[in-house]
Amino acid sequence: MPGNDKTHFMISIVIPCRNEAQNIPLLFEEIGAAMTGRSFEVIVVDDASSDATAEVLAEEAARRGYPIRHLRHERTAGQSLALRSGAWAARGAMVATLDGDGQNDPRYLPELIDALRQAGPEYGMVQGQRVGRRDGLAKRMASRFANGLRRALLGDDTRDTGCGLKAVHTDILRRLPFFDGTHRFIPALVIQEGFKILHRDVVDRPRRHGRSNYGILDRGLQGAVDLAGVRWLRRRRRRMPKVEEIRYR
């Protein structure tokens, strides 16, 4: 387990982002305030945005007092593959994630990060779980049904995997199989790797600008296919045993 020196323990904050130019400046302001006194970098994975995201990021990188890195996909690949790009680019020992639309409040980042650092080596991640959600009724009902079905089939004991606020050890995150939809199943996949997970409640906020890039029907249909695939993967994939080298000299 890492020590308690917050100053020298590097965190990589990964933000999958598509057409969120209006939300980025305030989000960066909040991240800077929340992470004061800590060593961190921010990696924005620009999923082929068509707005002014590139220009805004260049301006923010020049004025902020912390490292901002801009990764750009040449074509739209989705939130899960954006997360994968950020995980493999991360320089920190831990990856913390949040969405680029401003609905995830950065003030919860230190709580998630510290909870994972203070947990034992058997814990691989901390998952935020939204309370007081600001989405419409249809979206909330669809999410509640999908989460209940996923919990019943995968047994990940997580009521809200759609929350973008997460903290995961970088080496564990890189082990996970990435596909279009991985971000909804990270707790189950971390458990599959042999680690426990923690949960923390976070208060949801309304989107400030723009609109969601994903529809309810798209998520529901794709999520059902993904759920069947992840269930198959968990049933067929063998959990790696702990490996110990026996030294003779």
C-alpha positions as CSV (number, residue, x, y, z in Angstrom):
1,M,0.0,0.0,0.0
2,P,1.4,3.4,-0.9
3,G,2.4,5.9,1.8
4,N,0.4,8.8,2.8
5,D,2.4,11.6,1.1
6,K,-0.2,13.3,-1.0
7,T,2.3,15.7,-2.5
8,H,4.5,13.1,-4.3
9,F,1.9,10.4,-5.1
10,M,1.0,11.1,-8.7
11,I,-2.6,11.0,-9.9
12,S,-3.7,10.9,-13.5
13,I,-7.2,12.4,-13.9
14,V,-8.6,11.1,-17.2
15,I,-11.6,12.9,-18.8
16,P,-13.2,11.3,-21.9
17,C,-14.6,14.2,-23.8
18,R,-16.6,14.9,-27.0
19,N,-17.8,18.4,-27.9
20,E,-17.6,19.8,-24.3
21,A,-15.7,23.0,-25.1
22,Q,-18.1,25.1,-23.0
23,N,-17.8,22.9,-20.0
24,I,-14.1,22.5,-19.9
25,P,-12.9,25.8,-18.3
26,L,-15.1,25.7,-15.2
27,L,-14.3,21.9,-14.8
28,F,-10.6,22.7,-14.8
29,E,-11.1,25.5,-12.3
30,E,-12.9,23.0,-10.0
31,I,-10.3,20.3,-10.5
32,G,-7.5,22.7,-9.5
33,A,-9.3,23.7,-6.4
34,A,-10.1,20.2,-5.4
35,M,-6.6,18.9,-6.0
36,T,-4.7,21.7,-4.3
37,G,-1.5,20.4,-2.7
38,R,-1.4,17.1,-4.7
39,S,0.7,15.9,-7.5
40,F,-1.5,15.3,-10.5
41,E,-2.0,15.6,-14.3
42,V,-5.1,16.0,-16.3
43,I,-5.5,14.0,-19.5
44,V,-8.4,15.0,-21.7
45,V,-9.1,12.3,-24.3
46,D,-10.8,14.3,-27.1
47,D,-13.0,11.7,-28.9
48,A,-12.9,13.5,-32.3
49,S,-14.8,16.6,-31.2
50,S,-16.1,18.9,-33.9
51,D,-16.4,22.0,-31.6
52,A,-13.7,24.3,-30.2
53,T,-12.4,21.7,-27.8
54,A,-8.8,21.9,-29.2
55,E,-8.7,25.7,-29.0
56,V,-10.1,25.7,-25.4
57,L,-7.6,23.1,-24.2
58,A,-4.7,25.0,-25.7
59,E,-5.8,28.1,-23.8
60,E,-6.4,26.2,-20.6
61,A,-3.0,24.4,-20.8
62,A,-1.3,27.8,-21.0
63,R,-3.0,29.3,-18.0
64,R,-3.4,26.5,-15.5
65,G,-0.7,25.7,-12.9
66,Y,-0.9,22.0,-13.5
67,P,-0.1,19.7,-16.5
68,I,-2.9,19.4,-19.0
69,R,-2.5,16.8,-21.8
70,H,-4.6,16.6,-24.9
71,L,-5.1,13.2,-26.6
72,R,-7.2,13.3,-29.7
73,H,-8.9,10.4,-31.5
74,E,-8.8,10.7,-35.3
75,R,-12.4,9.4,-35.3
76,T,-15.1,8.9,-32.7
77,A,-14.5,5.7,-30.8
78,G,-16.7,6.1,-27.7
79,Q,-16.3,6.6,-24.0
80,S,-14.7,3.3,-23.2
81,L,-12.0,3.4,-25.8
82,A,-11.3,7.0,-24.8
83,L,-10.8,5.8,-21.2
84,R,-8.4,3.1,-22.5
85,S,-6.4,5.8,-24.3
86,G,-6.1,7.8,-21.1
87,A,-5.2,4.7,-19.0
88,W,-2.3,3.8,-21.3
89,A,-1.1,7.4,-21.4
90,A,-1.3,7.9,-17.7
91,R,1.9,8.7,-15.8
92,G,0.4,8.3,-12.3
93,A,0.1,5.2,-10.2
94,M,-3.6,5.8,-9.9
95,V,-6.2,6.9,-12.5
96,A,-9.2,9.0,-11.4
97,T,-11.9,9.6,-13.9
98,L,-14.8,11.9,-14.4
99,D,-17.0,12.9,-17.3
100,G,-16.4,16.1,-19.3
101,D,-20.0,17.4,-19.1
102,G,-19.6,18.9,-15.6
103,Q,-22.2,16.6,-14.0
104,N,-19.5,14.9,-11.9
105,D,-18.3,17.2,-9.2
106,P,-14.5,17.2,-8.9
107,R,-14.7,17.9,-5.2
108,Y,-15.2,14.2,-4.7
109,L,-11.9,13.2,-6.3
110,P,-9.8,13.5,-3.1
111,E,-12.3,11.4,-1.2
112,L,-12.2,8.6,-3.8
113,I,-8.4,8.8,-4.2
114,D,-7.7,8.7,-0.4
115,A,-10.1,5.9,0.1
116,L,-8.3,3.7,-2.4
117,R,-4.9,4.7,-1.1
118,Q,-5.9,3.8,2.5
119,A,-7.5,0.5,1.6
120,G,-5.5,-2.7,1.6
121,P,-3.8,-4.2,-1.4
122,E,-6.9,-6.4,-2.0
123,Y,-8.8,-3.4,-3.2
124,G,-8.5,-2.3,-6.8
125,M,-10.9,0.6,-7.2
126,V,-13.4,3.0,-5.7
127,Q,-16.7,3.6,-7.6
128,G,-18.8,6.7,-7.2
129,Q,-22.5,6.2,-6.9
130,R,-24.8,9.1,-7.7
131,V,-27.5,10.4,-5.4
132,G,-30.0,13.1,-6.3
133,R,-29.7,12.5,-10.0
134,R,-30.7,15.4,-12.3
135,D,-31.5,13.3,-15.4
136,G,-35.0,13.0,-16.8
137,L,-37.4,10.4,-15.5
138,A,-37.1,8.1,-18.5
139,K,-33.3,8.1,-18.3
140,R,-33.4,7.4,-14.6
141,M,-35.8,4.6,-14.9
142,A,-33.8,3.0,-17.8
143,S,-30.6,3.3,-15.7
144,R,-32.3,1.8,-12.6
145,F,-33.5,-1.2,-14.6
146,A,-30.1,-1.7,-16.4
147,N,-28.2,-1.5,-13.1
148,G,-30.5,-3.9,-11.3
149,L,-30.2,-6.4,-14.1
150,R,-26.4,-6.1,-14.2
151,R,-26.1,-6.5,-10.5
152,A,-28.3,-9.7,-10.6
153,L,-26.3,-11.3,-13.4
154,L,-22.7,-10.1,-12.5
155,G,-22.9,-9.8,-8.7
156,D,-20.7,-6.6,-8.7
157,D,-22.8,-5.1,-5.8
158,T,-22.7,-1.7,-7.5
159,R,-26.0,0.2,-7.9
160,D,-24.6,2.8,-10.4
161,T,-21.7,1.9,-12.7
162,G,-22.6,4.7,-15.0
163,C,-21.2,7.3,-12.7
164,G,-18.0,8.7,-14.2
165,L,-16.3,9.3,-10.9
166,K,-13.9,6.4,-10.3
167,A,-10.5,5.8,-8.9
168,V,-8.5,2.8,-10.1
169,H,-4.9,1.6,-9.7
170,T,-3.4,2.2,-13.1
171,D,-1.9,-1.2,-13.5
172,I,-5.2,-2.8,-12.8
173,L,-7.1,-0.6,-15.2
174,R,-4.7,-1.5,-18.0
175,R,-5.4,-5.2,-17.5
176,L,-9.1,-4.9,-18.3
177,P,-10.5,-6.0,-21.7
178,F,-11.6,-2.9,-23.5
179,F,-14.6,-2.9,-25.8
180,D,-17.4,-0.4,-26.6
181,G,-19.1,-0.4,-23.3
182,T,-16.3,-1.3,-20.9
183,H,-16.9,1.8,-18.8
184,R,-20.3,0.4,-17.6
185,F,-18.7,-2.8,-16.3
186,I,-15.4,-1.7,-14.7
187,P,-16.4,-2.9,-11.2
188,A,-17.3,-6.4,-12.4
189,L,-14.1,-6.6,-14.4
190,V,-11.9,-5.4,-11.5
191,I,-13.6,-8.1,-9.4
192,Q,-12.8,-10.6,-12.1
193,E,-9.1,-9.7,-11.8
194,G,-9.3,-10.8,-8.1
195,F,-9.7,-7.4,-6.4
196,K,-12.4,-5.9,-4.1
197,I,-14.1,-2.6,-4.7
198,L,-15.3,0.3,-2.5
199,H,-18.2,2.6,-3.1
200,R,-18.7,6.3,-2.2
201,D,-21.9,8.3,-2.7
202,V,-21.6,11.5,-4.8
203,V,-24.1,14.2,-5.5
204,D,-25.1,14.5,-9.2
205,R,-25.3,17.9,-10.9
206,P,-27.2,19.1,-14.0
207,R,-25.4,19.4,-17.3
208,R,-24.3,23.1,-17.7
209,H,-24.0,23.3,-21.5
210,G,-24.7,21.1,-24.5
211,R,-26.5,17.8,-24.6
212,S,-25.6,14.2,-24.1
213,N,-23.9,12.4,-27.0
214,Y,-25.8,9.1,-26.3
215,G,-29.5,8.3,-26.3
216,I,-31.5,6.1,-24.0
217,L,-32.4,3.5,-26.7
218,D,-28.7,3.3,-27.9
219,R,-27.5,2.7,-24.4
220,G,-30.2,0.1,-23.6
221,L,-29.8,-2.0,-26.7
222,Q,-26.0,-1.9,-26.7
223,G,-25.9,-2.5,-22.9
224,A,-28.0,-5.7,-23.2
225,V,-25.5,-7.1,-25.7
226,D,-22.5,-6.0,-23.6
227,L,-24.0,-7.5,-20.5
228,A,-24.4,-10.9,-22.2
229,G,-20.8,-10.6,-23.4
230,V,-19.3,-9.7,-20.0
231,R,-21.3,-12.5,-18.3
232,W,-19.8,-15.0,-20.8
233,L,-16.3,-13.5,-20.2
234,R,-16.6,-13.9,-16.5
235,R,-17.8,-17.5,-16.8
236,R,-15.1,-18.5,-19.2
237,R,-12.1,-16.5,-18.1
238,R,-9.9,-18.0,-15.4
239,R,-8.8,-15.8,-12.6
240,M,-5.0,-15.4,-12.5
241,P,-3.5,-17.0,-9.4
242,K,-1.0,-15.1,-7.3
243,V,2.4,-15.8,-8.6
244,E,5.4,-16.2,-6.3
245,E,8.9,-16.9,-7.4
246,I,10.8,-19.4,-5.3
247,R,14.4,-18.2,-5.0
248,Y,17.2,-20.6,-4.2
249,R,20.1,-18.2,-4.1
